[in-house]
Amino acid sequence: MNVDQDPERLKEMLAYSGGNMQVPVIVEGEKVRIGFAGNATLPKELPLFGRT
């Protein structure tokens, strides 16, 4: 998705990346990968894209 075109998705991406403007941010199940070689733990209280 293009976060330049969707301010709400930009906020969501920044929440996953800890405020860093680093791409890609890839969410797969409970895993979040930030950057081309990075990994992070998905906070339980943070909903996945499109999930409420």
Chimera marker file (.cmm) of the C-alpha trace (Angstrom):
<marker_set name="trace">
<marker id="1" x="0.000" y="0.000" z="0.000" r="1" g="1" b="0" radius="0.5"/>
<marker id="2" x="1.113" y="3.549" z="-0.589" r="1" g="1" b="0" radius="0.5"/>
<marker id="3" x="1.179" y="5.306" z="2.788" r="1" g="1" b="0" radius="0.5"/>
<marker id="4" x="1.827" y="8.632" z="1.036" r="1" g="1" b="0" radius="0.5"/>
<marker id="5" x="-1.764" y="8.481" z="-0.206" r="1" g="1" b="0" radius="0.5"/>
<marker id="6" x="-3.414" y="7.246" z="3.022" r="1" g="1" b="0" radius="0.5"/>
<marker id="7" x="-2.646" y="9.169" z="6.246" r="1" g="1" b="0" radius="0.5"/>
<marker id="8" x="-4.352" y="6.555" z="8.456" r="1" g="1" b="0" radius="0.5"/>
<marker id="9" x="-2.197" y="3.752" z="7.028" r="1" g="1" b="0" radius="0.5"/>
<marker id="10" x="0.887" y="5.948" z="7.529" r="1" g="1" b="0" radius="0.5"/>
<marker id="11" x="0.011" y="6.236" z="11.235" r="1" g="1" b="0" radius="0.5"/>
<marker id="12" x="-0.433" y="2.461" z="11.389" r="1" g="1" b="0" radius="0.5"/>
<marker id="13" x="2.920" y="1.864" z="9.659" r="1" g="1" b="0" radius="0.5"/>
<marker id="14" x="4.661" y="4.248" z="12.061" r="1" g="1" b="0" radius="0.5"/>
<marker id="15" x="3.128" y="2.416" z="15.017" r="1" g="1" b="0" radius="0.5"/>
<marker id="16" x="4.618" y="-0.859" z="13.755" r="1" g="1" b="0" radius="0.5"/>
<marker id="17" x="8.012" y="0.697" z="13.020" r="1" g="1" b="0" radius="0.5"/>
<marker id="18" x="8.317" y="2.610" z="16.290" r="1" g="1" b="0" radius="0.5"/>
<marker id="19" x="7.995" y="5.943" z="14.486" r="1" g="1" b="0" radius="0.5"/>
<marker id="20" x="10.730" y="5.200" z="11.953" r="1" g="1" b="0" radius="0.5"/>
<marker id="21" x="10.131" y="6.066" z="8.305" r="1" g="1" b="0" radius="0.5"/>
<marker id="22" x="11.809" y="2.861" z="7.178" r="1" g="1" b="0" radius="0.5"/>
<marker id="23" x="10.432" y="0.581" z="4.489" r="1" g="1" b="0" radius="0.5"/>
<marker id="24" x="9.341" y="-2.027" z="3.921" r="1" g="1" b="0" radius="0.5"/>
<marker id="25" x="7.206" y="-2.772" z="6.975" r="1" g="1" b="0" radius="0.5"/>
<marker id="26" x="5.875" y="-6.288" z="6.444" r="1" g="1" b="0" radius="0.5"/>
<marker id="27" x="3.288" y="-7.802" z="8.785" r="1" g="1" b="0" radius="0.5"/>
<marker id="28" x="2.910" y="-11.593" z="8.628" r="1" g="1" b="0" radius="0.5"/>
<marker id="29" x="0.728" y="-13.039" z="11.364" r="1" g="1" b="0" radius="0.5"/>
<marker id="30" x="2.344" y="-12.084" z="14.663" r="1" g="1" b="0" radius="0.5"/>
<marker id="31" x="5.694" y="-11.110" z="13.064" r="1" g="1" b="0" radius="0.5"/>
<marker id="32" x="6.641" y="-7.665" z="11.829" r="1" g="1" b="0" radius="0.5"/>
<marker id="33" x="9.674" y="-7.172" z="9.599" r="1" g="1" b="0" radius="0.5"/>
<marker id="34" x="11.049" y="-3.652" z="9.329" r="1" g="1" b="0" radius="0.5"/>
<marker id="35" x="13.558" y="-2.958" z="6.597" r="1" g="1" b="0" radius="0.5"/>
<marker id="36" x="14.931" y="-5.600" z="4.300" r="1" g="1" b="0" radius="0.5"/>
<marker id="37" x="16.592" y="-7.677" z="7.053" r="1" g="1" b="0" radius="0.5"/>
<marker id="38" x="14.855" y="-6.561" z="10.239" r="1" g="1" b="0" radius="0.5"/>
<marker id="39" x="12.477" y="-8.233" z="12.645" r="1" g="1" b="0" radius="0.5"/>
<marker id="40" x="10.323" y="-6.984" z="15.469" r="1" g="1" b="0" radius="0.5"/>
<marker id="41" x="7.756" y="-8.436" z="17.852" r="1" g="1" b="0" radius="0.5"/>
<marker id="42" x="4.165" y="-7.473" z="17.214" r="1" g="1" b="0" radius="0.5"/>
<marker id="43" x="2.632" y="-5.800" z="20.264" r="1" g="1" b="0" radius="0.5"/>
<marker id="44" x="-0.525" y="-7.733" z="21.239" r="1" g="1" b="0" radius="0.5"/>
<marker id="45" x="-2.618" y="-4.546" z="21.589" r="1" g="1" b="0" radius="0.5"/>
<marker id="46" x="-1.764" y="-3.338" z="18.066" r="1" g="1" b="0" radius="0.5"/>
<marker id="47" x="-4.322" y="-4.604" z="15.523" r="1" g="1" b="0" radius="0.5"/>
<marker id="48" x="-3.140" y="-6.023" z="12.216" r="1" g="1" b="0" radius="0.5"/>
<marker id="49" x="-3.954" y="-4.094" z="9.048" r="1" g="1" b="0" radius="0.5"/>
<marker id="50" x="-7.656" y="-4.364" z="8.346" r="1" g="1" b="0" radius="0.5"/>
<marker id="51" x="-8.406" y="-6.223" z="11.603" r="1" g="1" b="0" radius="0.5"/>
<marker id="52" x="-10.503" y="-4.583" z="14.304" r="1" g="1" b="0" radius="0.5"/>
<link id1="1" id2="2" r="1" g="1" b="0" radius="0.2"/>
<link id1="2" id2="3" r="1" g="1" b="0" radius="0.2"/>
<link id1="3" id2="4" r="1" g="1" b="0" radius="0.2"/>
<link id1="4" id2="5" r="1" g="1" b="0" radius="0.2"/>
<link id1="5" id2="6" r="1" g="1" b="0" radius="0.2"/>
<link id1="6" id2="7" r="1" g="1" b="0" radius="0.2"/>
<link id1="7" id2="8" r="1" g="1" b="0" radius="0.2"/>
<link id1="8" id2="9" r="1" g="1" b="0" radius="0.2"/>
<link id1="9" id2="10" r="1" g="1" b="0" radius="0.2"/>
<link id1="10" id2="11" r="1" g="1" b="0" radius="0.2"/>
<link id1="11" id2="12" r="1" g="1" b="0" radius="0.2"/>
<link id1="12" id2="13" r="1" g="1" b="0" radius="0.2"/>
<link id1="13" id2="14" r="1" g="1" b="0" radius="0.2"/>
<link id1="14" id2="15" r="1" g="1" b="0" radius="0.2"/>
<link id1="15" id2="16" r="1" g="1" b="0" radius="0.2"/>
<link id1="16" id2="17" r="1" g="1" b="0" radius="0.2"/>
<link id1="17" id2="18" r="1" g="1" b="0" radius="0.2"/>
<link id1="18" id2="19" r="1" g="1" b="0" radius="0.2"/>
<link id1="19" id2="20" r="1" g="1" b="0" radius="0.2"/>
<link id1="20" id2="21" r="1" g="1" b="0" radius="0.2"/>
<link id1="21" id2="22" r="1" g="1" b="0" radius="0.2"/>
<link id1="22" id2="23" r="1" g="1" b="0" radius="0.2"/>
<link id1="23" id2="24" r="1" g="1" b="0" radius="0.2"/>
<link id1="24" id2="25" r="1" g="1" b="0" radius="0.2"/>
<link id1="25" id2="26" r="1" g="1" b="0" radius="0.2"/>
<link id1="26" id2="27" r="1" g="1" b="0" radius="0.2"/>
<link id1="27" id2="28" r="1" g="1" b="0" radius="0.2"/>
<link id1="28" id2="29" r="1" g="1" b="0" radius="0.2"/>
<link id1="29" id2="30" r="1" g="1" b="0" radius="0.2"/>
<link id1="30" id2="31" r="1" g="1" b="0" radius="0.2"/>
<link id1="31" id2="32" r="1" g="1" b="0" radius="0.2"/>
<link id1="32" id2="33" r="1" g="1" b="0" radius="0.2"/>
<link id1="33" id2="34" r="1" g="1" b="0" radius="0.2"/>
<link id1="34" id2="35" r="1" g="1" b="0" radius="0.2"/>
<link id1="35" id2="36" r="1" g="1" b="0" radius="0.2"/>
<link id1="36" id2="37" r="1" g="1" b="0" radius="0.2"/>
<link id1="37" id2="38" r="1" g="1" b="0" radius="0.2"/>
<link id1="38" id2="39" r="1" g="1" b="0" radius="0.2"/>
<link id1="39" id2="40" r="1" g="1" b="0" radius="0.2"/>
<link id1="40" id2="41" r="1" g="1" b="0" radius="0.2"/>
<link id1="41" id2="42" r="1" g="1" b="0" radius="0.2"/>
<link id1="42" id2="43" r="1" g="1" b="0" radius="0.2"/>
<link id1="43" id2="44" r="1" g="1" b="0" radius="0.2"/>
<link id1="44" id2="45" r="1" g="1" b="0" radius="0.2"/>
<link id1="45" id2="46" r="1" g="1" b="0" radius="0.2"/>
<link id1="46" id2="47" r="1" g="1" b="0" radius="0.2"/>
<link id1="47" id2="48" r="1" g="1" b="0" radius="0.2"/>
<link id1="48" id2="49" r="1" g="1" b="0" radius="0.2"/>
<link id1="49" id2="50" r="1" g="1" b="0" radius="0.2"/>
<link id1="50" id2="51" r="1" g="1" b="0" radius="0.2"/>
<link id1="51" id2="52" r="1" g="1" b="0" radius="0.2"/>
</marker_set>
